[in-house]
Amino acid sequence: MDKLQYKIYHENKTHTPDDFPYNTYLCSIPLDFKSVNLHWHDEVEIIVIKKGTGIVSVDLTTYSVSAGDIIFVLPGQLHAISQKDREIMEYENILFKSSLLKSSGYDLCNDKFIQPLFQAALISAR
């Protein structure tokens, strides 16, 4: 995907106001909506599957997900959520600005774990 195509998928909705860099959404597919179209935004997103099964796509890779699964979406990553067959899926979206994870001083945890994660240097095993 070229840069121009990528920019088309930018979600313009403000999820986190400047005075409180965190927000959550409780959602159900298909009760609230049938799907969340492919998009990206500047916030970190954690998708926690509460009940049922569904499909989550991250960076154009599709995953079948079910209750108990947690999906970590980095800022700028393309992602989408959809119904699997006729299944119902309840999930919680947790969105926050990545600056929420940064300390004002030196932070060993930030240097060793958080920054490599944001640079996609850590590989998660499923």
C-alpha positions as CSV (number, residue, x, y, z in Angstrom):
1,M,0.0,0.0,0.0
2,D,1.4,3.3,-1.0
3,K,1.5,6.4,1.2
4,L,-1.5,8.1,-0.4
5,Q,-3.7,5.0,0.0
6,Y,-2.6,4.7,3.6
7,K,-3.5,8.3,4.4
8,I,-7.1,7.7,3.1
9,Y,-7.6,5.3,6.1
10,H,-6.7,7.9,8.7
11,E,-9.6,8.1,11.3
12,N,-10.2,11.8,12.1
13,K,-12.3,11.2,15.2
14,T,-10.7,12.5,18.4
15,H,-10.7,9.7,20.9
16,T,-8.6,11.3,23.6
17,P,-8.9,14.9,24.6
18,D,-5.8,16.8,25.5
19,D,-6.8,17.1,29.2
20,F,-7.4,13.4,29.6
21,P,-5.4,11.1,27.3
22,Y,-7.5,8.0,27.8
23,N,-10.9,6.7,26.7
24,T,-12.8,3.4,26.5
25,Y,-15.6,2.1,24.4
26,L,-17.8,-0.9,25.1
27,C,-19.0,-2.4,21.8
28,S,-20.9,-5.3,20.4
29,I,-20.9,-6.7,16.9
30,P,-23.5,-6.9,15.3
31,L,-25.7,-5.3,18.0
32,D,-24.0,-1.8,17.9
33,F,-22.7,-2.1,14.3
34,K,-21.8,-4.8,11.8
35,S,-18.1,-3.9,11.5
36,V,-15.4,-1.3,12.1
37,N,-13.9,-0.5,8.8
38,L,-10.2,-0.5,8.1
39,H,-8.6,2.6,9.7
40,W,-5.7,3.9,11.7
41,H,-5.2,6.7,14.3
42,D,-2.5,8.2,16.4
43,E,-3.6,6.6,19.7
44,V,-2.6,3.2,21.1
45,E,-5.6,0.8,21.1
46,I,-6.1,-2.3,23.2
47,I,-9.0,-4.5,22.1
48,V,-10.2,-6.8,24.8
49,I,-12.6,-9.6,23.6
50,K,-15.1,-10.0,26.4
51,K,-17.6,-12.5,24.9
52,G,-18.1,-14.5,21.7
53,T,-15.9,-14.6,18.6
54,G,-15.1,-12.3,15.8
55,I,-12.4,-11.2,13.3
56,V,-9.7,-8.5,13.9
57,S,-7.4,-7.4,11.2
58,V,-4.1,-5.7,12.1
59,D,-1.7,-4.5,9.4
60,L,-3.8,-6.4,6.8
61,T,-3.4,-9.7,8.7
62,T,-6.7,-11.3,9.8
63,Y,-7.1,-13.0,13.1
64,S,-9.9,-15.1,14.5
65,V,-10.5,-13.9,18.1
66,S,-12.5,-15.1,21.0
67,A,-13.3,-14.3,24.6
68,G,-10.1,-13.7,26.6
69,D,-8.0,-12.5,23.6
70,I,-6.3,-9.1,23.8
71,I,-5.1,-7.3,20.7
72,F,-2.5,-4.5,21.0
73,V,-2.6,-1.9,18.1
74,L,0.2,0.5,17.8
75,P,-0.3,4.1,16.7
76,G,-0.5,4.2,12.9
77,Q,-1.3,0.5,12.4
78,L,-4.2,-0.3,10.1
79,H,-6.9,-2.3,11.8
80,A,-10.5,-3.4,11.5
81,I,-13.0,-5.5,13.4
82,S,-15.9,-7.6,12.0
83,Q,-18.4,-10.3,12.7
84,K,-17.4,-13.9,12.2
85,D,-20.2,-15.8,10.5
86,R,-23.3,-15.0,12.6
87,E,-21.5,-14.8,15.9
88,I,-21.9,-12.0,18.4
89,M,-18.8,-10.5,19.9
90,E,-18.6,-8.1,22.8
91,Y,-15.3,-6.2,23.3
92,E,-13.8,-3.2,24.9
93,N,-11.6,-0.7,23.1
94,I,-9.1,1.1,25.3
95,L,-7.5,4.1,23.6
96,F,-4.8,6.3,24.9
97,K,-2.0,8.6,23.8
98,S,1.4,6.8,23.8
99,S,2.8,9.7,25.9
100,L,0.8,8.3,28.8
101,L,3.4,5.5,29.0
102,K,6.4,7.9,29.1
103,S,8.1,9.1,32.3
104,S,9.4,12.7,32.7
105,G,12.8,11.3,33.7
106,Y,14.9,8.3,32.9
107,D,12.9,5.2,32.8
108,L,14.6,1.8,32.4
109,C,11.3,0.0,31.7
110,N,10.5,2.5,29.0
111,D,13.9,2.1,27.4
112,K,14.0,-1.7,27.5
113,F,10.4,-2.6,26.8
114,I,8.0,0.1,25.8
115,Q,10.1,1.9,23.2
116,P,11.2,-1.4,21.5
117,L,7.5,-2.3,21.4
118,F,6.6,0.9,19.6
119,Q,9.5,0.4,17.2
120,A,8.1,-3.1,16.5
121,A,11.3,-4.7,17.8
122,L,9.5,-7.1,20.2
123,I,7.8,-10.1,18.8
124,S,4.7,-11.3,20.6
125,A,3.9,-15.0,20.7
126,R,0.3,-16.0,20.6
